[in-house]
């Protein structure tokens, strides 16, 4: 192969050199593979005779053509069968059958290129895609070697990641040297195909090098986070959501539809991680396959609801045992869930599910011991989705210090379109003789320092002792629920005493000894009554109400605690019962 570049005037020396090579002088031109009059210069000088080159060209062309006509249709059919490009679904074939449609399509492309009559117009495009293929292979080798992937075991022992990077760089440089315009078009087309596959293609793991890079990046980020508590400025809610703790859902619905909507409300602009957990009662060896199938179903459902979250299915003998294992082991480092979200068990009395109170109280106590925050959603069926705009107020009944979690949740709700038209009201419960105005000023200053806009309302309530001396109780729509709860508690306590007297044992509830102070039980019931009536008086038209979760009293039966909670949520359509944990989640400083 000879290449002569001739410039300038037609000097005798230039003509003599060109004649010696069998070329013709051409002004300001490039002559490849011979002269204009003798294009097959290589065949002219070939040994032992020129026909060898002709035969080689013909055989090489036929071989490449046959290889393309047999290999390309099968490759096209394989891509179609893998659903990588949905637009190629017409070329799908069953296993063991010939890809006739793909073969006809390939032949049509080949014939069209031949009919053009000038393969030089097609050669740059074909060359670009070959070079892109080599670039991709080199980049994959570069990433796998650089990231020390265990599956990367090259046969050439002298391989180094720098060689792959050099090869990829050379391919890109050659592309621009051939034609920068074709290079730009080829890169743009390859990028469009890549994003089309990501958006429309079937989800699958093809073992690409980027997944290994993401894995290494995640590991380094996790190590950099460490295990120490993060600063409130960098605190993110990571909710652990129980999909179906109470009651039953249809078989094809692995999670309550509104739980996914509520999980999105706990994230700012949808950014964050949620862990959706469901517990299957049974033996792990017997239910392992069912758990895998349920996990796939739950993951698909989360994708359908467009909720960024991880699905987990745990098999345990009971819900209490399963939750205790989850709250101790779920997550890694600072990516452990910090908030437990579940639905309020409104059905427990209606369907006479006597095992729910002990399970419910046990979960709350486990969260307190594990230092997890708790958010219990009452009225989940009425929770709005992203298209249902709410008006009114978001009311906070701030009773105990929770590290600012209730304030933070209210601010996160305002970032959602469904609640962006609402305003926040903070209700502070105070004793009758306390400095209400001073308390209001302090809370206002605190909210101002936190850069949170909210209206502060201080409510004074008579203490229990003052109420006993007065000998009267406020008559409102909550009194009937209060009377029913007191009657049921008295009946349950009488049954406990009767059973203990017959067996000659102390009072036992939930499998353990309890000590019941009837006056204290009455006090809890009355305090809950006052809080419920206050919520109904001031927040009847609120879009959502947030109230502090009272901890389960020590040595009280779980049935009593459920009566307290039922009285608290009575007639409140949409309520979030929140308990923080031993740390702040908001800060005064940016």
N, C-alpha and C positions, 0 to 999 in steps of 0.2 A: 504494500500500500504506500503510495507516494502522495505527497502534498507539497505543492510549490506555490508560493505567493509571489506574484509579479507586480511590481509597482513602477511608476514613473515612465520614462521613455523606452522605446524598443531598441536598446543598445545591442550591438553585435554580441557582446559577452553573454547577455541574458538569453538571446536567441540561441546561441551555441549551447548553453547549459540546458535549455529546454529541449532543444533538438536531440541532445544526447539522451534525454529521458523519454523521447518520443512524444513531447508535448508541443503545443502551439502557443506562440506568444499572444497574450491577451492583455490589453491595457487595463490597469487598475482593477483586477479581478482575482478571484480565488478559484483554483482548479483542483478538484478532488478526484482521486482514483483515475487520473488520466486526462486527456485533452477532450475538447468538445467533439472531435472527430473520432476519438478512440476511447470510449467510456470504460471499456473493460481492460484497462492497462494491466491489472493483476493477471488476467488470463493470458495476455500477450507474453509476459515474461515468466510464466509458470513452467515448471519442469515436471515430467519430461515433455508434455505436450499440453496445449491450452484446453483441450476438451475436459481435462480433469476438473478444472475450475467450474466449467459449465455443469458437469454432472453433479459436483458438490453443491452448487447453488440450488439446482433442481431438487435434489434429495433433501437438502436441509429445509427448503421451503415446504415441500410436501410433508416432511416429518413434523415440522412445527405446526402446519395447518391441521394435520390429522390429530396431533396431540391436543390442540386447542379445541377442535370440534368434538373430541371425546371427553376431555377433562373439564373444559369450561362449563358445559351443560350440567354435569354432575355437581360441580361446585355451586352453580347457581341454584340447583334444586336443593342442595344441602343447606344453603343459606335460607332458602324459603321454608324448608321444613323446621328450622330452628326458630322461626318467627323473629329473626333479627331485624329484617326490614319488612314490615307489613305490606308494603306496596308490591312485594314479590310473591304474594300468596298464590298467584295464578300458576306459579311454576312448582307448586308442591306435588310430590309423587309419593306413592306408598312404597314401603320397603320391598326391595326385590324387583321393582318395575323400572323400565327405562324412562328417562326424562325426555319424552318426545317433544313436549312444548318448549322446554328449555333448549333443546337441540335446534329446533326450527328458529327460535329467536336468535341463537348464536349464529346460525348460518345466515340469517337475514342481516345481522350486523356485519359479518364478514363480506357478504356480497355487496352491501352498500359501500363499504370501504374500498373494495376493488373497483366498483363502478366509477368512483371519483376519478380514477385514472392517475392519481398523483399521491403515492404513499408518503411522500415527504410532508404532506399536510397533516398526516395522522401520527407520524413517527414521534414528534415532540411530545404529544399527549401521552402516548404509550410509554415513552421513556420517563416522563414525569411520574406516572403511577408506579412504575417499577422502582424508581428511586425513592418514592414515598414508602413503598413496601419495605425496602431495605432500611430506610430511616426508622420505621416503626420497630423492626426487628432489633436494630442496634440500640434504640432507646429502651426497649424492654430488657435487653441484656444488661444495659447500663444500670437500670433501676434495681433489677434483681441482684446484681453483684454488689451495688452500693449499699443496699438495705440488708444484705446478708440473709436472704430468704433461704430457709432450710431446703426447699425444693430445687434450688439452683445449684446444679452440679455439672459444670462444663467439662467436657472430655479433654480439652486442651488445657494442660496444667499451667501454661504461661499466660492464660487469659487474665486481663485486668480491666476494671471498669473504664479506665481512661481510653482503652482501645475502642470500646463500643461507642463512647462519646465522640471520639475522633472520627469513627466511621459514619456516625449520624451527621456530624458537622460537614464532612466531605460530601455526603450525598446532597445536603442542602446547598452547599456552594456550587456543586456541579449543576444543580437545577437552575440556579440563577445565572450561571455562565452560559447555559444553553439558551434560555429565554426567560427573562424576568417576568414577562407578561403571562406566559404559560405557567410559570411557577406560582404566581399569585392566584391565578384561576384554579389551579390544581389544589393548592392549600385551602382556598375558600370552599371548593366543592367537597374536599375531604372533611372539613369542619362541619359543613351542613349535614353530610351523611352521619357524622358522629353524633351531633345533637339530635338528629332525627331518630337515630337508634335509641338514644337515652330517653326521649320523650315518648315515642310511639312503639318502640321495640319491646319485645317480651323481656321481662326482668329475668336475669340469669347471671350467674357468676362464671365468667370465662377465664378466671385466673390471670387477669391483666396485672401489669406492674403497678398501676396506680392504687389498686386495692392494698398491695403490700406497703406502698408509701403511706396510705391513710392509716394502716394498722400501726406502723412505726410512729407516725405523728401522734396517734391517740395514746400510745404507750408513754411517749415522752411527755405529753401534756398531763397525763394522769400522774406520772412521777413528779412533775413540777408542782402540781397542786398539793401534793403531800397528804398527810392525814390530819393536820392541825385544822382548827376551826378557821374558816375564811372570815375576812372582815365584812361587816354589814354592807359596805359599798359593793362588794363582789358576791353578795349572797343571792342565790337563785332558788326558787322553789322547785323541788324535785318531788312531785307527788307520787305516792304509792296508792293506786286506785283499785279498790275491790270491785270487781265487775258485777258479781251477782251474789252478795253475801246473804241477802234475805229474800225469801220467796223464789219463784221459778220464772224463767223466761222461755219463750218458744225455742225449740231445738236449733233452729237456724239463726238465732240471735245470741251470740256469745257474750254480749255486754249490753247493759242498759243504754239505749241510744243517747240519752241526755248526759250520761257520765262523760262521754267524749266531748260534748259541747262544754261541759263544766271544766274539764281538764284544759281546754283551749282558753278558757277565761282566766286561768291561773298563770298564763304566759303572756309576756309583753310582745305583741306583734307575732304571736305564734312561735316564738323562739324559746326553746327549752326542751327538757326531756321529761316524759312521764313513763311510769312503769304500771302497766295494767296486769293485775294478778287475779287469777281465779283458782279456787281450791277444790279439788276433786276428793270426795270422801272415798276411802278404800285402801287396798293394799297396793304398794308401788309396783310389785312384780306383776300383778294382775291388770293394773290400769296404766302401765307405761305407754302402750301404743295409743290408748284413748287420750292420754295427756298430750302426746305429740300431735295427734289430729286436731285436738281442741286448740292447741297453741297456733297451728297454721290457720285455723279458722278465725281465731281472734286477731292475728296479725293482718289477715286479709280484711277483716272488718275495720280495723284502725286505718288501713290505707284508704278504704272506701269513705270513711268519715274525715279523711284528711287531717288526722291527728298524729303529730310526731310523738311516737311512743314505742315502747318495747313490750311485747306480750310474753307473759310467763304463766305456766300452769304448774301447780304444785299438788302432788298427791300426798294425802295425810289421813290418818285415822279419823280426825275430826277437824272442824274449822279452827278451834282454839289451838290445837297442836300445830296445825299448818301455819297459822298466823305467827305463832311464837317463833317458829323456825324462820319464817320470812323476815320478820322484823329484826332478827339478829344477823342474818347472812346476806340479805339482798343488797347488791351494789358493791362498789369498790372505792376505798378511800373517801374523798370528798364528793364522790358521785353516788353516795348512798342516798336513798330517799329520805327526805327530812319532814315530809308531811304525809299523813295517812288520811285518805279521803274515802268516805263510804256513805252509803245511803242510810237515812234514819229508818229503823225497823217499824214502820207504821202498821204493819200487818200482824204484829205479834199477838195483840189481844183479839183482833177480829177473827183470826184463824186459830186462836188458842195454841200458839206455838210456845209452849212453856220453857223450851230450852234456849230461846233467844236471849232473855235477860242475862243469864249467866255468861253466855258467849259475848254479848255486847259489853258488859262490864269488864270481862276478862281482856278484851281487846283494848279498851281504854286504859286499863291498868298496865298492860304490856307496853303501850305507847309511852306512858309516863315513866316507866322504869327504863325504857330504851331511849328516852329523851327525844321522842318524836312529837311533832305538832299534830294536831287532830282537827280535821274539818268534817263535820257531819252535815249532810244536805237533807233538809226536810222539804218536801214538796218538789221532789226531783222531776216528777211527771210534768209539772208546770214550768220547768226551767226553760227560758227562751233560747232559741237557736240564733244563729248569726243574722237572720233576716227579720226577726221579731224585735222591733225597736221598743224600748221601755221608757216610760216617763215617770216623773216623781222624784223620789229620794232614795238614797242608800243609807239606811239608818244603822248606826253602830251603838250598841249598848255596852260601853266599856266599864266593866265591873272589876276585873282583876288585871294586873300587869301581865302582858303576854309578849313582851319584847317588840311590840309594834306590828305583830303579824296581822291583826285585824285591820289596822290602818293600811298596811301594804296591800292586802287583798282588795280593799275598797278602791284603792288607786288602780290596781290591775283591772278591775271591772270597768272603770271609766275608760280604759284604752280600747274597749270593744265597742263596735258599732251599736250593739243592742243596748248598751248602758251609757253611751257617751252623752246623752241628753239629761242624765240624772245629776243630782247634787248630793253631797255628802252631809249628813247630820250626825254629830257625835253627842250621845246622851251619857252624862255622867251621873251615877247614882250616889247620892250623899245622904248622910244622916240629917235628922231634923235640926239639930243644934250646930251643925257644921257651917263654916264660912262658905256659902254657896258662891258669892261673887268672887271671892278670892280663888276658889277652885276653878271657876270659869275663866278667870284671867290667866291662871297658870296653864290651863289646857290650851287656851288660844295662843299663848306665847310658844308653847311646845309645838303646836301644829305649824305656826309661822316659821319656826326654826327648821322644821322638817320640809318646808316649802310645799305644804299641803293646804288646800283651800277647803274649809269645812265650817259649817255653822255649829256652834257649841251650845248645848242646852243642858242645864243642871237640874236634876229632879231630886227633890228631898222626899225621903220615905221615913215613916215612923219605924223605930226599932221594935223588936219583938216585945221587949219589956214594957215599953210605952203602950203597945197595943193591948197587952194583958191587963194593964191598969185601967185602960179605957173600957174594956169589956165589950167592944163592938168591932165588927169587921165590915169592910167596904162591900156593898152589894152591887155587883155588876155581872156581866155574862160569864165571868170566870168562876163565880162562886159555885155554880152547879157542878162544874168539873172538879172543883176543890172538894165538894161534899162527896162526890162519887169516889174520888181517889182516897179520901180519908176512910170511907166505908170499906173499900176493898183492902186497904192496908190493915185495918182493924180485924177484918175477917181472916186475912192471911196470918196475922200475928196470933190470933186465937187458935187457928189450926196448928200452928207451930207449937204453941204452949201445950195444947192437948196431946199432940203426938209425943212431945218430950216427957210429959207427965206419965203417959202410959208406958213408955220405954224406960223411964227412970233415968233419963239422960238430960244434959243441958240442951239449950236451943241449938239446933243444927239447921243450916241453910246452905245450899250449894256445896254440900259435902264438907262443911267446916263449921266450927263453933262460932256463934255470933252472940253479941251482947246488944240488946235493943233497949235504948233509952226512949220511952214513949214520948216524953216531952220534947226531946230533940227531934224525933220524927215529925211531931206536930209543927215544930219550928221550921223544919225544912219544907214541909208542905205549904205553910203559910208564906214563907219567903218566896217560894216559887209562884204562888198565887199572885202576890203583889207584883212580881216582875212580869208575869203574863198579862195581868190587867193593865200595867203601864205600857207594855208594847202595843196592846190593842188600842189603848187610848191615843197614843201619839204616832203610831206607825201603821195604822190600818191601811193607808193608801200607798205605803212604801213599795218600791219595786222589789227590794230585797232587804231583809233585816239580818244583821250580824250580832250575835250575842255570845258572851263568854260561856264556855262549857264548864259547869261545876264538876269538880272531881268526885268520884264515887266515895261516899263516907266510909271510913273504916268500920268494920264489924257490923255493917248493915247488909241485910239480904239484897241480892241483885234485883229482886222483885220490887223492893221499895224504891231503888234508884230509878227503875223504869217508870214507876208511878210519878216520881219527881219530874222526870224528863217529859213524860206525856202531858203533865200539867203545864210545863213550861212552853211547849210547842202548840198547845191547844188553840185552835182557831187562827193560827198564824199560817197563811198560805205558803209563803216562801221564806225559809229561814236557814241561815248558816250558823251552826254552833261551832265555835272556834276555841281551841286551846293552844296557846303557844308553848314554847319550851325554854329551857334555861339559857337563853341567849337573845341578843337584840338582832333584829333583821332590818332595822332602819337606823340611820345615823344622821346627826345634825350637820355633818361635814360632807362636802362633795369630794 
